[in-house]
Amino acid sequence: MAHTILIADDETNIRKVLAAMLRRLGHRVIQAPDGAQAMAELKLNDISVIITDLRMPHTDGMSLLKHALRHYPDIPVIVLTAYGTVDIAVEALKLGAFDFVTKPFDAEALGAIVAKALGQLDANRKELQAADPSANAPEHGRFGIISISPMMQQVFRIIERVADTPSSVLISGESGTGKELIAKALHQQSSRRNKPFIRINCAAIPENLVESELFGYEQGAFTGANTAKPGRFELADGGTLFLDEIGEIPPETQVKLLRVLQESEFERVGAIKTTRVDVRLIAATNRELSKEIEQGRFRDDLYYRLNVVPIALPPLRDRLIDIPLLVQYFVEKNNLRLNRKVKEITDEAIAALQRYPWPGNIRELENLIERTLLFIDGERIDVEDLPTEILQNSNPHSPIVPIHLPAADGAGVGLKEVVRETTSLLEKQYITKALEDTQGNVTQAARILQISRKSLQIKMKEFGLRDE
């Protein structure tokens, strides 16, 4: 694929030599005699890489670099420097330039740097895509999880990084926060996606049956074992085993579980033969396992084997920004199930929902929306339509994220469009607030939002939060 390279240099011969080198590599070249002309070309063309001299009349290379970093942060900038200006080039690198090349330059070395810069361009644009919560699964949010909360964006980044590895994952969080959704996302994003995903709720199994459920049993192993039966580990061979509420496993079974994690083998109850399996283990808990360890109810060595990759899910009360999107999703879902035609929820009702502490988290919110739709006759949910416990147990000091949900009029406006429009508005509000709180300091605002500085700059350009 041919890329467009912008060369900014006041020396005509330098521009010609560079242009010839780059064209031989298959690239399109645009030339500018100074920084001001280069800025104009950036507006008119889809530029992949900028190569600029530092010292130019009128608008110099450092000014061009700063302009590019502010308005086109995805485009890598390579700085040309002569002997005696290397210190300035180093300063340019500290500001955010991709690399620098000293004059006279070697064609092969320059080509290698341009190739690396183009690779960085792809990475920058993938990062921008990753910063868009609706980019990967527009119908149901990213990984099937609807959220634009910065805390959840960090969870998504962990999923991307570790999904296709064999490492054990321990998901912690209150009941109703979506731990199983995270486990499924890890499985679906891995190379095991076409293999089994086996789930077992350890809290739902009597203690005396946990071992046989996990590891299976042989015929005659105990009273009632009339035939042999494989356990969940065997069923999950080649795929993923999700152990929900891992803290409920009795101590004697924890020993056998530790062995499977360490050696990938076990024996069925009553068996002599050893069974080997290839299973990726994901565990979840709503308990603080460190306290369980202190009280002797959970083995510390098992905990360390499970907790290779920890993922902590925030409660809904710490994700207030997600409530409008979740409400819209649950309204549409239950409109179909219950044959209702609710099109809108008022700002006042959203504010009331954001003041409630949500001890049952997302599961409680979903149930509440279903109950509300059962008893509503009109097409709009207002604050008086909400259950009384929501209003009676609200916290007046909770921060509110005001948002007006787009009304779905039934004429082809679905969740995908609603999520995109609402997400865009919420993102702009959140970014504006972060910039206000930091007096416009992009680095500090990015840290608050838990995204990279480059992603924030791209979003600021998208929302018109920087002057040209």
C-alpha positions as CSV (number, residue, x, y, z in Angstrom):
1,M,0.0,0.0,0.0
2,A,1.4,3.4,-1.0
3,H,1.6,6.0,1.7
4,T,1.8,9.8,1.4
5,I,4.9,11.3,3.0
6,L,5.1,15.0,3.7
7,I,8.6,16.6,3.4
8,A,9.2,20.0,4.9
9,D,12.6,21.6,4.2
10,D,13.7,25.0,2.9
11,E,16.5,23.4,0.8
12,T,15.2,22.4,-2.6
13,N,17.9,19.9,-3.3
14,I,17.3,18.1,0.0
15,R,13.6,17.8,-0.8
16,K,14.3,16.5,-4.2
17,V,16.8,13.8,-2.9
18,L,14.4,12.7,-0.2
19,A,11.5,12.6,-2.6
20,A,13.4,10.5,-5.1
21,M,14.4,8.0,-2.3
22,L,10.8,7.7,-1.0
23,R,9.3,7.3,-4.5
24,R,11.7,4.4,-5.1
25,L,10.2,2.8,-2.0
26,G,6.7,3.2,-3.5
27,H,5.4,6.2,-1.6
28,R,3.7,9.3,-2.7
29,V,5.5,12.5,-1.8
30,I,4.3,16.1,-1.0
31,Q,6.9,18.8,-0.6
32,A,6.7,22.0,1.4
33,P,9.4,24.8,1.7
34,D,8.5,25.7,5.3
35,G,6.3,24.8,8.3
36,A,3.4,27.0,7.3
37,Q,3.0,25.4,3.9
38,A,3.4,21.9,5.5
39,M,0.5,22.8,7.9
40,A,-1.7,23.7,4.9
41,E,-0.8,20.4,3.2
42,L,-1.8,18.5,6.3
43,K,-5.3,19.9,6.0
44,L,-5.6,19.0,2.4
45,N,-4.1,15.5,2.3
46,D,-4.2,12.2,4.1
47,I,-0.6,12.2,5.4
48,S,1.0,9.1,6.8
49,V,4.4,10.4,7.9
50,I,6.0,13.9,8.3
51,I,9.7,14.4,7.6
52,T,10.8,17.9,8.6
53,D,13.9,20.0,8.9
54,L,14.3,21.8,12.2
55,R,15.6,25.1,10.9
56,M,13.4,26.8,8.3
57,P,12.4,30.4,7.8
58,H,9.0,31.7,8.9
59,T,7.6,28.6,10.6
60,D,10.3,26.2,11.7
61,G,10.3,22.5,12.2
62,M,9.7,22.6,16.0
63,S,6.6,24.7,15.4
64,L,5.4,22.2,12.8
65,L,6.1,19.3,15.2
66,K,4.0,21.0,18.0
67,H,1.2,21.6,15.5
68,A,1.2,18.0,14.4
69,L,1.3,16.6,17.9
70,R,-1.7,18.8,18.8
71,H,-3.9,18.4,15.8
72,Y,-2.6,15.2,14.1
73,P,-1.3,13.1,17.0
74,D,-1.6,9.8,15.1
75,I,0.9,10.9,12.4
76,P,4.6,10.1,13.2
77,V,7.1,13.0,12.8
78,I,10.7,12.3,11.7
79,V,13.1,15.2,12.3
80,L,16.0,16.0,10.0
81,T,19.0,17.5,11.8
82,A,22.4,18.7,10.8
83,Y,25.6,18.6,12.8
84,G,25.3,21.0,15.7
85,T,21.5,20.7,16.1
86,V,21.4,17.2,17.6
87,D,20.5,18.7,21.0
88,I,17.5,20.3,19.5
89,A,16.5,17.0,17.8
90,V,16.7,15.3,21.2
91,E,14.3,18.0,22.6
92,A,12.0,17.2,19.7
93,L,12.0,13.5,20.7
94,K,11.1,14.5,24.2
95,L,8.2,16.5,22.9
96,G,6.9,13.5,20.9
97,A,8.8,13.2,17.6
98,F,9.1,9.7,16.4
99,D,12.8,9.7,15.5
100,F,15.5,11.9,13.9
101,V,17.9,11.5,11.0
102,T,21.2,13.4,10.7
103,K,22.4,15.0,7.5
104,P,23.9,13.7,5.2
105,F,21.5,10.7,5.5
106,D,21.8,7.2,4.3
107,A,19.0,6.0,2.0
108,E,18.8,2.6,3.6
109,A,18.7,4.0,7.1
110,L,16.1,6.5,6.2
111,G,13.9,3.8,4.6
112,A,14.1,1.7,7.7
113,I,13.0,4.6,9.9
114,V,10.1,5.5,7.6
115,A,9.0,1.8,7.6
116,K,9.1,1.8,11.5
117,A,7.1,5.1,11.4
118,L,4.5,3.6,9.2
119,G,4.2,0.7,11.6
120,Q,3.7,3.2,14.4
121,L,1.0,4.9,12.4
122,D,-0.9,1.6,12.3
123,A,-0.5,1.2,16.0
124,N,-1.7,4.8,16.7
125,R,-4.8,4.2,14.6
126,K,-5.5,0.9,16.3
127,E,-5.2,2.7,19.6
128,L,-7.8,5.2,18.4
129,Q,-10.1,2.4,17.5
130,A,-9.5,0.8,20.9
131,A,-10.4,4.2,22.6
132,D,-13.9,3.9,20.9
133,P,-16.0,1.8,23.2
134,S,-18.4,0.8,20.4
135,A,-15.7,0.0,17.8
136,N,-15.5,-3.8,18.2
137,A,-19.0,-4.9,18.8
138,P,-21.4,-2.1,17.9
139,E,-24.6,-4.0,18.6
140,H,-23.8,-4.8,22.3
141,G,-20.8,-2.7,23.2
142,R,-17.2,-3.8,23.3
143,F,-16.8,-7.6,23.9
144,G,-20.5,-7.6,24.4
145,I,-20.1,-5.3,27.5
146,I,-21.7,-1.9,27.4
147,S,-19.4,0.7,29.0
148,I,-17.5,3.9,28.4
149,S,-16.3,4.1,32.0
150,P,-12.6,4.7,32.2
151,M,-12.3,1.9,34.8
152,M,-13.9,-0.5,32.4
153,Q,-11.8,0.7,29.5
154,Q,-8.8,-0.4,31.6
155,V,-10.4,-3.8,32.0
156,F,-10.9,-4.0,28.2
157,R,-7.2,-3.3,27.7
158,I,-6.3,-6.2,30.0
159,I,-8.6,-8.5,28.1
160,E,-6.9,-7.5,24.8
161,R,-3.5,-8.1,26.3
162,V,-4.0,-11.5,28.0
163,A,-6.9,-13.1,26.2
164,D,-4.8,-15.3,23.9
165,T,-2.4,-16.5,26.6
166,P,-2.6,-19.6,28.8
167,S,-2.2,-17.6,32.0
168,S,-4.8,-18.0,34.8
169,V,-7.1,-15.1,35.4
170,L,-8.8,-14.2,38.7
171,I,-11.8,-11.8,38.3
172,S,-13.0,-10.1,41.5
173,G,-16.0,-7.9,42.0
174,E,-19.3,-7.7,43.8
175,S,-22.3,-9.8,42.7
176,G,-23.9,-8.5,39.6
177,T,-20.9,-6.7,38.1
178,G,-20.6,-9.0,35.1
179,K,-17.8,-11.4,36.0
180,E,-19.1,-14.1,33.6
181,L,-19.2,-11.6,30.7
182,I,-15.5,-10.9,31.3
183,A,-14.7,-14.6,31.4
184,K,-16.6,-15.1,28.1
185,A,-14.8,-12.2,26.5
186,L,-11.4,-13.7,27.5
187,H,-12.5,-17.0,25.9
188,Q,-13.9,-15.4,22.7
189,Q,-10.8,-13.3,22.1
190,S,-8.5,-16.3,22.4
191,S,-7.4,-19.0,20.0
192,R,-9.6,-21.4,22.1
193,R,-12.8,-19.7,21.0
194,N,-13.9,-22.7,18.9
195,K,-13.3,-25.0,21.9
196,P,-15.6,-25.5,24.9
197,F,-16.3,-22.8,27.4
198,I,-17.4,-24.6,30.6
199,R,-18.8,-22.8,33.5
200,I,-19.4,-24.1,37.0
201,N,-20.8,-22.1,40.0
202,C,-18.8,-23.6,42.9
203,A,-21.3,-22.1,45.4
204,A,-24.2,-24.1,43.9
205,I,-22.6,-27.5,44.4
206,P,-22.7,-29.3,47.8
207,E,-19.2,-29.6,49.3
208,N,-19.2,-33.4,49.1
209,L,-19.8,-33.2,45.3
210,V,-17.4,-30.5,44.3
211,E,-14.5,-32.9,43.6
212,S,-16.5,-35.3,41.5
213,E,-18.1,-32.4,39.5
214,L,-14.7,-30.9,38.7
215,F,-12.7,-34.1,38.1
216,G,-15.3,-36.7,37.3
217,Y,-15.5,-40.2,38.8
218,E,-15.2,-43.9,37.9
219,Q,-17.9,-46.5,38.0
220,G,-18.4,-47.7,41.6
221,A,-16.3,-44.9,43.1
222,F,-19.1,-44.2,45.6
223,T,-22.7,-45.2,46.2
224,G,-24.8,-44.2,43.2
225,A,-21.8,-44.1,40.8
226,N,-23.3,-46.6,38.4
227,T,-21.4,-45.4,35.4
228,A,-18.2,-43.4,34.9
229,K,-18.6,-39.7,34.4
230,P,-16.1,-37.1,33.1
231,G,-15.7,-33.9,35.2
232,R,-15.7,-30.3,34.1
233,F,-11.9,-30.3,33.4
234,E,-12.3,-33.1,30.9
235,L,-15.2,-31.4,29.3
236,A,-13.2,-28.2,28.9
237,D,-10.1,-29.9,27.4
238,G,-8.7,-27.6,24.8
239,G,-10.9,-24.7,25.9
240,T,-11.6,-22.6,28.9
241,L,-13.0,-23.6,32.4
242,F,-14.7,-20.8,34.3
243,L,-14.9,-21.4,38.1
244,D,-17.4,-18.9,39.5
245,E,-17.3,-18.2,43.2
246,I,-14.0,-20.0,43.6
247,G,-13.9,-19.0,47.3
248,E,-16.5,-21.6,48.0
249,I,-14.3,-24.6,47.1
250,P,-13.6,-26.7,50.2
251,P,-9.9,-27.0,51.3
252,E,-9.5,-30.6,50.4
253,T,-10.5,-29.9,46.8
254,Q,-8.2,-26.9,46.7
255,V,-5.2,-29.2,46.9
256,K,-6.3,-31.2,43.8
257,L,-7.1,-28.0,42.0
258,L,-3.6,-26.6,42.7
259,R,-2.1,-29.8,41.2
260,V,-4.1,-29.4,38.0
261,L,-2.9,-25.8,37.6
262,Q,0.7,-26.8,38.2
263,E,0.9,-30.1,36.3
264,S,-2.2,-30.1,34.0
265,E,-3.2,-33.6,35.3
266,F,-5.5,-35.2,37.8
267,E,-7.3,-38.5,38.6
268,R,-11.0,-39.0,38.6
269,V,-12.6,-39.9,41.9
270,G,-11.9,-43.7,42.3
271,A,-9.5,-43.8,39.4
272,I,-6.0,-45.2,39.1
273,K,-5.2,-43.7,35.7
274,T,-4.0,-40.1,35.4
275,T,-5.8,-37.8,33.0
276,R,-4.0,-35.0,31.3
277,V,-5.8,-31.9,30.0
278,D,-5.1,-28.6,28.3
279,V,-7.4,-26.1,30.0
280,R,-7.2,-22.4,30.5
281,L,-8.6,-21.6,33.9
282,I,-10.5,-18.4,34.7
283,A,-11.8,-18.0,38.3
284,A,-14.1,-15.4,39.8
285,T,-15.0,-14.4,43.4
286,N,-17.0,-11.8,45.2
287,R,-15.0,-12.5,48.4
288,E,-11.8,-10.9,49.5
289,L,-9.6,-14.0,49.1
290,S,-6.8,-12.4,51.1
291,K,-9.0,-12.4,54.1
292,E,-10.1,-16.0,53.4
293,I,-6.4,-16.9,53.4
294,E,-5.9,-15.2,56.8
295,Q,-8.8,-17.2,58.3
296,G,-7.5,-20.5,56.9
297,R,-10.3,-21.0,54.4
298,F,-8.3,-20.6,51.2
299,R,-4.8,-21.8,50.4
300,D,-2.3,-19.1,49.7
301,D,-0.4,-21.2,47.1
302,L,-3.6,-21.8,45.2
303,Y,-4.4,-18.1,45.3
304,Y,-1.0,-17.2,43.8
305,R,-1.5,-19.7,41.0
306,L,-5.0,-18.3,40.2
307,N,-4.0,-14.7,40.5
308,V,-1.5,-14.5,37.7
309,V,-3.7,-11.9,36.0
310,P,-6.0,-10.1,38.4
311,I,-9.1,-8.2,37.0
312,A,-11.1,-6.1,39.5
313,L,-14.5,-5.1,38.3
314,P,-15.9,-1.8,39.6
315,P,-19.4,-1.7,41.2
316,L,-22.1,0.1,39.3
317,R,-22.0,3.0,41.8
318,D,-18.5,3.7,40.5
319,R,-19.6,3.6,36.9
320,L,-22.4,6.2,36.9
321,I,-21.4,7.3,33.4
322,D,-22.6,4.0,32.1
323,I,-26.1,4.1,33.5
324,P,-27.8,6.0,30.6
325,L,-26.4,3.4,28.1
326,L,-27.3,0.4,30.2
327,V,-30.8,1.8,30.8
328,Q,-31.3,2.3,27.0
329,Y,-30.1,-1.2,26.3
330,F,-32.4,-2.8,29.0
331,V,-35.4,-0.7,27.8
332,E,-35.0,-1.9,24.2
333,K,-34.4,-5.5,25.3
334,N,-37.6,-5.5,27.5
335,N,-39.7,-3.6,24.9
336,L,-39.4,-6.7,22.8
337,R,-39.9,-9.2,25.6
338,L,-42.8,-7.4,27.2
339,N,-44.4,-5.9,24.1
340,R,-43.9,-2.3,25.4
341,K,-43.2,0.8,23.4
342,V,-41.1,3.0,25.7
343,K,-39.1,5.4,23.6
344,E,-37.6,7.8,26.2
345,I,-36.4,8.2,29.8
346,T,-36.1,11.7,31.2
347,D,-33.0,13.4,32.5
348,E,-34.6,13.5,36.0
349,A,-35.2,9.8,36.0
350,I,-31.6,9.1,34.9
351,A,-30.4,11.5,37.7
352,A,-32.4,9.5,40.2
353,L,-30.9,6.3,39.0
354,Q,-27.4,7.7,39.3
355,R,-28.1,8.7,42.9
356,Y,-29.0,5.2,44.0
357,P,-26.1,3.1,45.4
358,W,-27.0,-0.1,43.5
359,P,-26.0,-2.9,45.9
360,G,-27.1,-5.5,43.3
361,N,-25.1,-3.7,40.6
362,I,-26.0,-4.2,36.9
363,R,-28.2,-7.2,37.6
364,E,-30.3,-5.1,39.9
365,L,-30.6,-2.3,37.3
366,E,-31.8,-4.8,34.7
367,N,-34.4,-6.2,37.0
368,L,-35.6,-2.7,37.9
369,I,-36.0,-1.6,34.3
370,E,-38.0,-4.8,33.6
371,R,-40.3,-4.1,36.6
372,T,-40.7,-0.4,35.5
373,L,-41.7,-1.4,32.0
374,L,-44.3,-3.9,33.4
375,F,-46.2,-1.2,35.2
376,I,-45.8,1.7,32.8
377,D,-48.5,2.6,30.3
378,G,-47.0,5.4,28.3
379,E,-43.9,5.8,26.0
380,R,-41.7,7.7,28.5
381,I,-40.2,6.8,31.8
382,D,-40.2,9.7,34.3
383,V,-39.0,9.9,37.8
384,E,-42.4,9.1,39.3
385,D,-42.4,5.8,37.3
386,L,-39.4,4.5,39.2
387,P,-39.9,2.2,42.3
388,T,-40.1,4.1,45.6
389,E,-37.0,2.4,47.0
390,I,-34.9,4.1,44.3
391,L,-36.0,7.5,45.5
392,Q,-36.0,6.7,49.2
393,N,-32.4,5.3,49.2
394,S,-30.8,7.8,46.9
395,N,-27.6,9.6,47.9
396,P,-28.0,13.4,47.2
397,H,-24.2,13.8,47.2
398,S,-23.6,11.3,44.4
399,P,-22.0,12.9,41.3
400,I,-24.5,13.1,38.5
401,V,-23.6,12.7,34.8
402,P,-26.5,14.6,33.1
403,I,-27.4,13.1,29.8
404,H,-30.5,13.2,27.5
405,L,-31.0,9.9,25.9
406,P,-31.9,10.0,22.2
407,A,-35.5,8.9,21.9
408,A,-35.9,5.8,19.8
409,D,-38.9,6.5,17.6
410,G,-39.2,2.9,16.2
411,A,-38.2,4.0,12.7
412,G,-35.0,2.0,12.5
413,V,-33.2,3.6,15.3
414,G,-31.6,0.8,17.3
415,L,-29.1,0.4,20.1
416,K,-26.1,0.7,17.7
417,E,-27.1,4.3,16.8
418,V,-28.2,5.2,20.3
419,V,-24.9,3.9,21.8
420,R,-22.8,5.8,19.3
421,E,-24.7,9.1,19.7
422,T,-24.9,8.9,23.5
423,T,-21.3,7.7,23.8
424,S,-20.0,10.6,21.7
425,L,-21.9,13.1,23.9
426,L,-20.7,11.4,27.2
427,E,-17.1,11.3,25.9
428,K,-17.1,15.0,25.1
429,Q,-18.6,15.8,28.5
430,Y,-16.1,13.7,30.3
431,I,-13.1,15.0,28.4
432,T,-14.3,18.6,28.8
433,K,-14.6,18.1,32.6
434,A,-11.1,16.5,32.8
435,L,-9.6,19.4,30.9
436,E,-11.3,21.9,33.1
437,D,-10.1,20.2,36.2
438,T,-6.5,20.2,35.0
439,Q,-6.6,23.7,33.5
440,G,-6.1,22.3,30.0
441,N,-3.2,20.1,30.9
442,V,-3.5,17.3,28.3
443,T,-1.1,14.9,30.1
444,Q,-2.9,15.2,33.5
445,A,-6.3,14.9,31.8
446,A,-5.3,11.8,30.0
447,R,-4.1,10.3,33.3
448,I,-7.5,11.1,34.9
449,L,-9.3,9.5,32.0
450,Q,-7.0,6.5,32.0
451,I,-6.2,6.8,28.3
452,S,-3.0,7.6,26.5
453,R,-2.1,11.3,25.8
454,K,-2.2,10.5,22.0
455,S,-5.8,9.0,22.3
456,L,-6.9,12.1,24.2
457,Q,-5.5,14.4,21.6
458,I,-7.2,12.5,18.8
459,K,-10.5,12.8,20.7
460,M,-10.0,16.5,21.4
461,K,-9.5,17.1,17.7
462,E,-12.7,15.0,16.9
463,F,-14.8,17.0,19.3
464,G,-13.3,20.4,18.3
465,L,-11.8,21.0,21.8
466,R,-8.6,22.5,20.3
467,D,-8.4,25.6,18.2
468,E,-6.8,25.2,14.8
